[in-house]
Amino acid sequence: MNKNDFYKQLMSEYAFDAEKIRNNAKKGRFAKQKISPIAIGLTAAVAAVTVTVGTVAVSMIDDRHGVDLVGGNSTLSALSPAERIQHAIEQQSEFQNSDELQSVFVTFTQPLSPAAARSVLTAYTDENIPVKAVYLANGSRITGSNEVAAVFASEKQISGVYIECAGSVMSQLQSDNAVALVEIMTENEFDTIVPIAPEDVETVDIPLLDDEPVVVPENGGTSTPSVPETEESKSPVDIAPTTEEAASADTDEPTAETIDQTNEAETFAPAETTEPTEEVVVPETEEAPVVAEPVKPVIQQLPDGVTLPLTYDAFMFESKHMDAELAYFITDNMLFIRTENGIALYEFNGSEMVLVDSVECSEPKTHWVAENGGRMLITSVGQNGNRNQLWLVDGYNGVIHDLAAEDIVMDGAITSIGYNADSKTVMLVIKEYGTYYVYSAEMQSNNTLENISNVFETTAKTTLLSFNGSNVYLAVSDGDMTQIHAVDISTCDSRIIKNYESKPVISKNLAFTYGIIQPSANALTGTVEIFDPATETFIKTEYFDENISFGASRNNFSVNGSFYTVAGGTISASGGINAIAQIDYKKSLSGIYSAYADGGYVYITESVYSDTNTAGMLDFGHITSSGDAEFIHAVNGAIGMNNALVLGLCGDCGIYSQAKLLECLPVYYSENAVSQLKKLCKISEYGTLDYTDGGLTAIDASETKLVISSNNGKTASGVLYIKAGVFGGKTAYRSVSISFVLENNSWRVDTIIGK
């Protein structure tokens, strides 16, 4: 379709009413039914966030320039709302069959949540949609891969996005009810363009092209477009008399004003007069065809006697009483348990806990946990009443090793311990007879400590801060004065890099990669600082006495429910599920189970940090369902069938044979999906009830949200959000792209949602 035909078809019906033009564009009348695949060349030029179905990931994209909108030097920011709408529609027509990538600016009709914005962007293509910038409802613009990713993991409101997509996707995006305008944008417009205001879209008048003149009646009537006549378009009110006809017409015939009024009243009869009038002869026209109202889709029902499990009982295992104070998994199946008088490793097989190794020790305390689990360093109090024992817990091999720290500690006590996994260096601070000694040792492959040496000693209180390279960083406090020392453990050379006169509170993270310096307990002002040993910088934060938690992470921390990454002496927003898992290590080191202790018992549940959940970023924002009852019925039924297969409950549900199963599946699944399920779960057409779960997972229908993004009456698509669990105190959802087809006048799910 060329440009003139595009405008002719668009404007002939709607007489330049801007609201109707916008709505017509949203109906997607000029959009392709199938989008061609997008090929994105990956370079190291520009970092962007790639929004995919159900995830946000950092990607690299070409630094491309969009096409010039008006063929000159004008920019979007210099155009009026009317001109921006006109050029946007022209571009959508020009590029509707193009696979070429364009830099595109998308304005939403109203601010959207990150989840809703992602649903819109991923509804019209199976490929990635790189997002270069996000425009927030408060007028600010967010750029940078980490910052944009943080927005999609937040609850902020998004008014527009700067993306890269194929030209053919533009008209599809414009067809979405949540989208006000889709425009091509050049890089030099990046700093000046802002989302078009919805109120401007609703009130502007759209000018005609040069070859589409406006006919203005001499009597000052409303302008109407000049469009080619067709037999279907002719009607009594469409035909205006010529000047000569108007002059010779009977004066008692209806006036233009009367015709306007009767048109508004949706009647073709002339206005009543007090004088008899001649009958107005109206040319006969073909009677408009009667369009039958669409038949409302019906909701299919299961055969009598069949009920499906929309919800299911979550897995829960309870141990016998064992005086447990702390319990968590350090590998998929290896469970660490701490009691007041010892530590132990148990292997859990899904139905019972089997003791693998244990050690009796007093007041065990954890000092280091591997970022990905499996290994721990724990101290305990020995027979002399001092903390002089050191244990290496090896969850991979199910062994607890005694590192013989008594030989190093002697008559002293361990006051601080850190382990640097990169150099395999253990640092110990030992207090003995009023003196603090700092020792370094190397962890050997046979799980022993070798090359033990004293690198620093002082009578002032000494605390480990962090470690990098060959330097250990110490906080040495004497009275109110605290000095930060850097000590080279290979030469024992020491230097002071900062002084504090307010006696701050010093601590370190478990990974021994960063130090944390808080204002003193008596301070009324101040900020928490994070010490980065790699750059020897003290990074000031906006916090005063908040709890900063690194967990087992080397570089990520959380505070006040938000997540951040430290790198290169700076702090940036984070939020990836893997970062949260490292911080929340007591619940995340198994992808299968999670454990906790309560009242001396150990309770084991399913892990929210499953492979499915950790495969991509989750949605933490508020999500509202937008599916009609027919779609929700189909989704819930498909979930019930999925659960019956996964949980082996077909017989309990009243499905006693393979034939009955194949009778029930098409009630909610499309023919295509049923065919896939038959292959996936090995469901045959004959024989006794026998199938596999096909690798599907159970879903609780009560913890899902359905968002429908497109529906043309025959097919529909959207996103099914499934509650993944609570992470960092916030509820999160994983998302599954879902599609529907109308078969036998009933909506059916065309996606295997349990995969």
C-alpha positions in Angstrom: 0.0 0.0 0.0 1.5 3.4 -1.0 1.4 6.5 1.1 -1.6 8.1 -0.5 -3.6 4.9 -0.4 -2.7 4.5 3.3 -4.0 8.0 4.2 -7.0 7.6 1.9 -8.1 4.5 3.6 -7.3 5.8 7.0 -9.0 9.2 6.7 -12.0 8.5 4.4 -14.0 7.0 7.3 -13.0 9.3 10.1 -13.0 12.8 8.7 -9.8 14.0 10.3 -11.0 13.4 13.8 -7.7 12.9 15.6 -9.2 10.6 18.3 -10.6 8.3 15.6 -7.4 8.3 13.6 -5.5 7.2 16.7 -8.0 4.5 17.4 -8.0 3.3 13.8 -4.2 3.0 13.9 -4.5 1.0 17.1 -6.8 -1.5 15.4 -3.8 -2.7 13.5 -5.6 -2.7 10.1 -2.3 -2.3 8.3 -0.2 -4.7 10.5 1.1 -8.0 9.2 -0.4 -11.2 10.6 3.0 -12.7 11.1 6.2 -10.9 12.1 9.4 -11.8 10.3 12.3 -12.9 12.5 14.6 -10.1 13.8 18.4 -10.5 13.3 20.4 -8.4 15.8 24.1 -7.9 15.1 25.8 -8.0 18.5 28.8 -5.7 19.0 30.6 -4.1 21.9 29.5 -0.6 20.9 26.4 0.2 23.1 25.1 -1.6 26.2 21.3 -2.0 26.4 18.8 -4.0 28.2 17.1 -6.7 26.2 13.4 -7.2 27.1 12.4 -10.8 26.2 9.3 -12.8 27.1 9.5 -13.2 30.8 13.0 -11.8 31.4 15.3 -8.8 31.3 18.9 -9.5 30.4 21.9 -7.3 29.6 22.7 -7.4 25.9 24.9 -5.6 23.4 23.5 -4.0 20.3 24.7 -2.0 17.3 24.9 1.8 17.6 22.5 2.5 14.8 20.9 5.6 13.5 17.2 5.8 12.7 15.9 7.3 9.5 15.2 11.1 9.2 11.5 11.6 9.8 10.9 14.6 7.5 13.7 14.3 5.0 15.5 17.4 6.2 17.1 18.6 9.4 14.0 18.7 11.5 13.8 16.5 14.6 10.9 15.0 16.5 11.3 17.6 19.2 10.7 20.4 16.6 7.5 18.8 15.3 4.0 19.6 16.6 1.9 16.7 18.0 -0.1 16.7 14.7 3.1 16.4 12.7 4.5 13.7 14.9 1.3 11.6 14.5 1.3 12.2 10.7 4.9 11.1 10.3 4.5 8.2 12.7 1.6 6.8 10.6 3.6 7.4 7.4 6.6 5.5 8.8 4.5 2.6 9.9 3.1 2.2 6.4 6.6 2.6 4.8 8.2 0.0 7.0 5.3 -2.5 7.6 7.1 -5.2 5.5 10.6 -4.4 6.6 12.9 -6.6 8.7 15.5 -3.7 8.9 16.1 -2.6 12.5 15.0 0.9 13.5 15.5 3.0 16.5 12.0 3.5 17.8 10.4 5.7 20.4 7.2 4.3 21.9 4.8 6.5 23.9 2.2 4.7 26.1 -1.3 6.1 26.4 -0.8 6.2 30.2 2.1 5.3 32.5 2.5 1.5 32.8 4.1 -0.7 35.4 7.3 -2.5 34.3 5.4 -5.8 34.0 2.7 -4.2 31.8 5.3 -2.4 29.7 7.3 -5.6 29.2 4.0 -7.4 28.2 3.4 -4.8 25.5 7.0 -4.9 24.1 7.1 -8.8 23.9 3.6 -9.4 22.6 4.4 -9.1 18.9 7.6 -10.9 18.3 9.4 -13.9 19.6 12.8 -12.1 19.4 14.5 -9.8 21.8 13.6 -6.1 22.1 16.6 -4.1 23.2 15.7 -1.1 25.4 18.1 1.8 25.2 16.3 4.1 27.5 13.2 4.3 29.7 11.1 7.4 30.3 9.4 7.6 33.6 6.1 9.2 34.5 7.9 11.8 36.7 9.6 13.1 33.5 13.0 11.6 34.1 14.9 9.5 31.6 16.9 6.3 32.6 19.8 5.0 30.5 22.5 2.4 31.0 22.0 -1.3 31.1 22.1 -1.7 34.9 19.9 1.3 35.5 17.3 0.2 32.9 17.3 -3.3 34.2 16.7 -1.9 37.7 13.6 0.0 36.4 12.1 -3.2 35.0 12.7 -4.8 38.5 11.1 -1.9 40.3 7.5 -0.6 40.8 8.1 2.7 38.9 5.7 3.9 36.3 6.9 4.0 32.6 5.5 6.5 30.1 7.7 5.6 27.2 10.7 3.6 25.9 13.4 4.0 23.4 13.9 0.6 21.7 15.3 -1.1 18.7 13.0 -3.3 16.6 12.2 -4.4 13.0 10.1 -1.9 11.0 7.5 -4.6 10.7 7.0 -4.6 14.5 6.1 -0.9 14.6 2.6 -1.2 13.3 2.0 -4.2 15.6 3.0 -2.1 18.6 0.8 0.7 17.4 -2.2 -1.7 17.4 -1.9 -2.3 21.1 -4.4 -0.4 23.2 -1.7 0.6 25.6 0.4 2.4 23.0 -0.3 6.0 22.0 2.4 6.5 19.3 5.3 4.6 17.7 7.9 6.8 16.0 11.3 6.3 14.4 13.9 8.4 16.2 17.5 9.3 15.4 20.4 9.2 17.8 20.8 13.0 17.7 17.2 13.4 18.9 17.9 11.3 22.0 18.6 14.2 24.3 15.6 16.3 23.3 12.6 14.0 22.6 9.9 13.4 25.2 6.8 11.2 25.1 3.9 12.9 23.4 1.2 13.9 25.9 -2.0 11.9 25.6 -4.1 15.0 25.8 -2.3 16.4 22.8 -3.0 13.2 20.8 -6.7 13.6 21.6 -7.0 17.2 20.5 -4.8 17.8 17.5 -6.1 18.2 14.0 -4.3 16.0 11.5 -3.5 18.0 8.2 -4.1 16.4 4.8 -1.3 15.5 2.4 -0.9 17.9 -0.5 -2.9 15.7 -2.9 -5.8 15.2 -0.4 -7.5 18.7 -0.4 -10.0 19.7 2.2 -13.5 20.8 1.0 -14.7 23.8 3.0 -18.4 24.6 2.5 -19.2 28.2 1.7 -21.8 28.3 4.5 -19.1 27.8 7.1 -20.0 24.1 7.7 -17.7 21.5 9.0 -14.9 20.4 6.7 -15.0 16.9 5.2 -12.4 15.1 3.2 -12.6 14.6 -0.5 -12.5 10.9 -1.1 -13.3 8.7 -4.1 -17.0 7.7 -4.2 -18.1 4.1 -4.3 -21.5 2.6 -4.6 -21.2 1.4 -1.0 -20.3 4.8 0.3 -23.2 6.8 -1.3 -26.2 7.7 0.8 -28.7 10.6 0.9 -26.7 12.5 3.4 -23.4 11.9 1.5 -24.8 13.6 -1.7 -24.7 17.4 -1.5 -26.5 19.4 -4.3 -24.5 21.5 -6.8 -24.8 25.3 -6.8 -27.3 25.1 -9.8 -29.4 22.4 -8.1 -29.5 24.4 -4.9 -30.7 27.5 -6.8 -33.5 25.6 -8.6 -34.6 23.6 -5.6 -38.0 24.4 -3.9 -37.5 26.8 -1.0 -39.5 24.5 1.2 -36.9 21.7 1.0 -34.7 21.1 4.1 -31.9 23.6 4.6 -28.3 22.6 5.2 -28.8 23.3 8.8 -31.8 21.1 9.0 -29.9 18.3 7.2 -27.1 18.6 9.8 -29.7 18.3 12.6 -31.4 15.3 11.1 -28.0 13.7 10.5 -27.2 14.1 14.2 -30.5 12.5 15.0 -29.7 9.6 12.7 -32.8 9.9 10.5 -33.2 10.7 6.8 -36.6 12.4 7.0 -36.9 16.1 6.2 -37.8 18.5 8.9 -41.5 19.2 9.5 -42.9 22.5 8.1 -46.2 24.3 8.4 -46.7 24.5 4.7 -47.3 21.4 2.5 -44.1 20.5 0.7 -43.3 18.5 -2.4 -42.1 15.0 -1.8 -38.4 14.8 -1.9 -37.3 12.1 -4.3 -34.3 10.2 -3.0 -32.4 8.1 -5.5 -32.6 4.4 -4.7 -29.5 2.9 -3.2 -28.5 -0.6 -2.5 -29.5 -1.7 0.9 -26.5 -2.0 3.2 -25.7 -5.6 4.0 -26.8 -6.8 7.4 -23.7 -7.8 9.4 -24.4 -10.6 11.8 -23.2 -10.0 15.3 -20.3 -12.2 16.2 -21.1 -15.3 18.1 -19.8 -15.1 21.7 -17.3 -17.9 22.4 -18.7 -20.6 24.7 -17.0 -22.0 27.7 -16.4 -25.8 27.4 -17.0 -28.1 30.2 -15.3 -31.4 31.3 -17.0 -34.7 31.0 -19.2 -35.6 34.0 -17.2 -37.0 37.0 -13.9 -35.3 36.1 -12.4 -32.7 38.4 -9.0 -31.1 38.1 -6.5 -30.0 40.7 -6.1 -26.2 40.2 -4.1 -26.0 43.4 -1.9 -28.5 45.1 -0.4 -29.1 48.5 3.2 -27.7 48.6 5.9 -30.1 49.6 6.7 -30.1 53.4 8.9 -32.4 55.4 9.2 -32.3 59.2 12.1 -33.9 61.1 12.0 -35.4 64.5 13.1 -33.1 67.4 16.9 -32.6 67.2 17.6 -29.3 69.0 18.3 -27.6 65.7 19.1 -23.9 66.0 19.9 -23.3 62.3 19.3 -25.4 59.2 19.9 -24.7 55.5 21.1 -26.5 52.4 24.6 -25.9 51.1 24.2 -28.0 48.0 21.1 -29.4 46.2 20.8 -32.3 48.7 23.3 -31.6 51.5 21.8 -30.0 54.6 23.8 -28.2 57.2 22.5 -28.2 60.8 23.8 -26.3 63.7 22.9 -27.0 67.3 24.2 -25.5 70.5 26.7 -28.3 70.9 27.7 -29.2 67.4 27.4 -29.1 63.7 26.2 -31.8 61.3 25.7 -32.7 57.6 22.6 -34.6 56.5 21.8 -35.8 53.0 18.1 -35.4 52.1 16.6 -37.8 49.5 13.1 -36.3 49.4 11.6 -38.5 52.2 14.3 -38.8 54.9 17.4 -37.2 56.3 20.5 -39.3 56.5 23.4 -38.3 58.8 26.6 -38.0 56.8 29.1 -36.4 59.3 28.9 -34.5 62.6 31.2 -32.8 65.1 30.6 -32.0 68.7 31.7 -28.5 69.4 30.6 -25.5 71.6 29.1 -22.3 70.3 29.8 -22.8 66.6 30.0 -19.6 64.5 30.0 -19.3 60.7 32.7 -17.0 59.2 32.7 -17.8 55.5 30.3 -19.4 53.0 31.2 -20.1 49.4 29.2 -17.8 47.1 27.7 -20.8 45.3 27.5 -23.0 48.3 29.2 -26.3 49.1 31.9 -25.1 51.6 32.0 -23.2 54.9 34.5 -22.1 57.6 33.3 -22.3 61.2 35.0 -21.6 64.5 34.0 -23.0 67.9 35.1 -22.8 71.6 37.6 -25.5 72.6 38.2 -27.2 75.9 40.2 -24.3 77.4 37.2 -22.1 77.0 38.8 -20.0 74.2 37.6 -19.9 70.6 40.5 -21.8 69.1 38.9 -24.5 66.9 38.4 -24.0 63.1 36.4 -26.4 60.9 36.0 -26.6 57.1 32.6 -28.0 56.1 32.8 -29.7 52.7 29.2 -30.3 51.5 30.3 -31.8 48.2 32.1 -34.7 49.8 30.0 -34.8 53.0 33.0 -34.2 55.4 33.8 -31.8 58.2 37.5 -31.2 58.4 39.4 -30.1 61.6 41.9 -27.5 60.4 43.9 -27.8 63.7 43.8 -24.1 64.6 44.8 -24.8 68.2 48.4 -25.1 67.0 48.2 -21.5 65.7 46.0 -20.0 68.5 47.9 -21.6 71.4 46.6 -19.9 74.6 44.9 -17.1 72.7 41.4 -16.8 71.1 40.3 -16.2 67.6 38.6 -12.8 67.4 38.2 -12.4 63.6 38.6 -14.7 60.6 38.4 -14.2 56.9 39.0 -16.3 53.8 39.9 -15.0 50.4 38.8 -17.7 47.9 40.9 -16.2 45.0 44.2 -16.6 46.7 43.0 -19.4 49.1 44.3 -17.3 52.0 43.0 -17.6 55.5 43.5 -14.5 57.8 43.2 -14.9 61.6 43.2 -12.3 64.2 44.2 -13.8 67.6 44.2 -12.1 70.9 46.7 -13.4 73.5 47.7 -11.8 76.7 46.5 -8.3 75.6 48.2 -8.4 72.2 46.4 -8.8 68.8 48.3 -11.0 66.3 47.3 -11.2 62.6 48.3 -14.5 61.0 48.0 -15.6 57.3 47.8 -19.2 56.2 47.2 -21.0 52.9 44.4 -23.5 52.4 45.8 -26.6 50.8 44.0 -29.0 48.4 44.2 -31.6 51.1 42.2 -29.3 53.4 45.0 -28.3 55.7 46.6 -25.0 56.6 50.2 -24.4 55.5 52.7 -21.5 55.3 51.4 -19.9 58.5 53.0 -16.6 59.3 52.5 -13.6 61.7 52.2 -10.4 59.5 51.1 -7.8 62.1 50.7 -7.3 65.8 49.6 -4.5 68.1 48.1 -3.9 71.6 45.2 -1.9 70.0 42.0 -3.7 69.1 42.3 -5.1 65.6 39.5 -6.2 63.2 39.7 -7.6 59.7 38.2 -5.3 57.1 38.8 -6.9 53.7 41.4 -8.6 51.4 42.7 -8.0 47.9 45.8 -9.2 46.0 48.4 -9.6 48.7 47.0 -6.9 51.0 44.9 -7.5 54.1 43.1 -4.4 55.4 42.7 -4.0 59.1 40.8 -1.6 61.4 43.1 -0.8 64.4 41.2 1.0 67.2 42.7 2.8 70.2 40.2 4.8 72.3 38.1 6.9 69.9 40.8 6.8 67.2 40.5 4.1 64.4 43.1 3.7 61.7 42.7 1.7 58.5 45.9 -0.2 57.8 47.0 -1.9 54.5 49.4 -4.8 55.3 51.2 -6.7 52.6 51.2 -10.3 53.8 54.3 -11.2 51.7 56.5 -8.4 53.1 54.7 -7.4 56.3 54.9 -3.8 55.2 52.2 -1.7 56.7 50.7 1.8 55.8 47.8 3.8 57.1 45.3 4.9 54.5 42.6 6.6 56.6 41.9 7.8 60.2 38.6 8.0 62.0 38.2 9.9 65.2 34.7 8.9 66.1 35.2 5.2 66.9 33.1 3.7 64.0 31.6 0.2 64.0 33.7 -2.0 61.7 32.6 -5.2 60.0 33.2 -7.2 56.8 31.2 -9.3 54.5 31.4 -13.2 54.6 33.3 -13.3 51.3 36.0 -11.0 52.8 35.8 -8.7 49.7 34.4 -5.5 51.2 34.5 -3.7 54.5 31.6 -1.9 56.1 32.1 1.2 58.3 29.1 2.5 60.2 28.8 5.6 62.4 29.5 4.9 66.1 26.7 3.8 68.3 26.5 7.2 69.9 26.7 9.2 66.6 23.7 11.4 65.7 24.9 12.0 62.1 27.0 10.3 59.5 26.7 7.7 56.8 27.6 4.1 56.2 30.7 3.6 54.1 31.7 0.6 52.1 35.4 0.1 51.7 36.5 -1.2 48.3 40.0 -2.8 48.7 40.5 -3.1 44.9 40.5 0.8 44.6 41.1 1.6 48.3 38.1 3.9 48.2 35.6 4.6 50.9 32.2 4.7 49.2 29.7 6.9 51.1 26.1 5.7 51.0 22.9 7.5 51.8 22.3 5.3 54.9 23.0 6.0 58.6 22.2 3.0 60.7 20.5 0.6 58.2 21.6 -3.0 57.9 23.6 -3.6 54.8 23.7 -7.3 54.0 26.0 -9.0 51.5 25.1 -12.6 52.5 27.5 -14.9 50.8 27.9 -12.6 47.8 31.3 -11.2 46.8 29.9 -8.0 45.2 26.2 -7.6 45.8 24.3 -6.3 48.8 20.8 -5.4 49.9 19.4 -2.6 52.1 15.9 -1.6 52.8 14.6 -4.2 50.3 16.7 -2.9 47.4 19.7 -4.5 45.8 23.0 -3.1 44.6 26.3 -4.1 43.1 29.8 -2.7 44.1 32.4 -2.5 41.4 35.3 -0.2 40.6 34.7 2.0 43.6 31.0 2.8 42.7 27.6 1.4 43.7 25.0 0.7 41.1 21.5 -0.7 41.2 21.1 -4.5 40.8 18.3 -6.9 41.0 19.1 -10.1 39.1 17.7 -13.2 40.8 21.2 -14.7 41.0 22.5 -11.6 42.9 19.5 -11.9 45.3 20.2 -15.7 45.7 23.8 -15.0 46.8 22.6 -12.5 49.4 19.8 -14.8 50.5 22.2 -17.8 50.7 20.4 -19.6 53.5 17.4 -20.2 51.2 19.1 -20.4 47.9 22.0 -22.8 47.8 19.8 -25.7 46.7 17.7 -25.4 43.5 15.4 -28.2 44.9 14.8 -27.6 48.6 14.8 -24.9 51.3 15.1 -25.6 55.0 14.7 -23.8 58.3 14.7 -24.7 62.0 11.9 -23.9 64.4 11.5 -25.2 68.0 14.3 -27.7 67.5 12.7 -29.3 64.4 13.9 -29.0 60.8 11.3 -28.2 58.1 12.1 -28.7 54.5 10.1 -27.2 51.6 10.5 -26.6 47.9 13.1 -24.0 47.0 12.0 -20.8 45.3 15.4 -20.6 43.8 14.7 -23.3 41.3 16.4 -23.5 37.9 13.2 -22.2 36.4 13.1 -19.1 38.6 16.8 -18.3 38.4 17.0 -18.7 34.6 16.0 -15.0 34.2 14.9 -11.9 35.9 11.6 -12.0 37.8 8.9 -9.3 37.9 8.6 -7.7 41.3 6.0 -5.0 40.4 2.3 -5.1 40.9 0.5 -7.1 38.2 -3.2 -6.9 37.4 -5.0 -9.5 35.4 -6.6 -8.3 32.2 -8.1 -11.5 30.6 -11.8 -12.0 30.0 -13.6 -14.9 31.7 -13.2 -17.2 28.6 -9.4 -16.9 28.7 -9.1 -17.3 32.4 -11.3 -20.4 32.2 -9.1 -21.9 29.5 -5.9 -21.1 31.4 -7.2 -22.6 34.7 -8.4 -25.7 32.9 -5.0 -26.1 31.2 -3.3 -25.6 34.6 -5.5 -28.3 36.1 -4.7 -30.8 33.2 -1.0 -29.9 33.6 -1.1 -30.6 37.4 -3.0 -33.9 36.9 -0.2 -35.0 34.6 2.7 -33.7 36.7 1.4 -35.0 40.1 0.1 -38.3 38.7 -3.5 -37.6 39.8 -5.4 -38.5 36.6 -7.0 -41.5 38.2 -7.9 -39.4 41.3 -9.5 -36.8 39.0 -11.9 -39.3 37.4 -9.7 -39.8 34.3 -9.3 -43.6 34.3 -8.0 -44.3 30.8 -5.8 -42.9 28.0 -8.9 -42.4 25.9 -10.5 -40.4 28.7 -7.4 -38.3 29.1 -7.4 -37.6 25.3 -11.1 -36.6 25.7 -10.3 -34.1 28.4 -7.2 -32.4 27.0 -8.9 -30.7 24.0 -11.4 -29.1 26.4 -8.7 -26.6 27.3 -5.8 -27.2 24.9 -5.7 -26.5 21.1 -5.2 -29.3 18.7 -1.6 -28.2 18.2 -1.0 -28.2 22.0 -2.6 -31.6 22.5 -0.3 -33.0 19.8 2.7 -31.6 21.6 1.5 -32.9 25.0 1.0 -36.4 23.6 4.6 -36.5 22.4 6.0 -34.8 25.5 4.2 -37.0 28.0 4.1 -40.1 25.9 0.3 -40.3 25.9 -1.0 -43.0 23.5 -4.5 -43.3 22.2 -5.0 -46.9 23.4 -4.2 -49.0 26.4 -4.3 -48.4 30.1 -3.6 -45.0 31.7 0.2 -44.7 31.3 2.1 -41.5 30.7 5.1 -39.4 32.0 5.2 -35.9 33.3 7.3 -34.8 30.3 9.4 -32.5 32.5 6.4 -30.3 33.3 6.1 -28.5 36.7 3.0 -28.0 38.8 1.3 -24.6 39.0 -1.0 -23.1 41.6 -3.8 -21.4 39.6 -4.6 -19.2 42.6 -1.2 -17.6 42.3 -1.3 -16.6 38.6 -2.1 -13.4 36.8 -3.1 -13.4 33.1 -2.5 -10.3 31.0 -3.9 -10.3 27.4 -2.1 -8.0 25.1 -3.7 -8.8 21.7 -6.9 -10.4 20.4 -8.1 -10.4 16.8 -11.1 -12.6 17.5 -9.5 -15.7 16.1 -6.2 -15.7 18.0 -5.0 -14.0 21.2 -1.8 -13.7 23.1 -0.4 -12.4 26.3 1.6 -13.3 29.4 0.8 -15.6 32.2 2.5 -14.5 35.4 3.2 -17.3 37.9 4.1 -16.4 41.5 7.7 -17.6 42.0 7.9 -16.8 45.7 9.2 -14.1 48.0 12.7 -12.7 47.4 14.2 -10.1 49.6 10.8 -9.5 51.2 9.1 -8.9 47.9 6.7 -11.1 46.0 8.0 -12.0 42.5 6.4 -13.5 39.4 8.0 -15.5 36.6 6.3 -15.1 33.2 5.3 -17.4 30.4 4.3 -16.2 27.0 0.9 -17.7 26.3 -1.2 -17.8 23.1 -4.8 -18.9 22.4 -6.8 -20.0 19.3 -10.5 -20.0 18.8 -11.5 -23.6 17.9 -15.1 -24.8 17.6 -16.2 -21.4 19.0 -14.2 -21.9 22.2 -10.9 -20.3 23.3 -8.2 -22.9 23.9 -4.6 -22.6 25.1 -2.1 -23.0 22.4 1.0 -23.1 24.7 2.4 -25.8 27.0 2.5 -23.6 30.1 4.1 -26.1 32.5 7.4 -26.3 30.7 
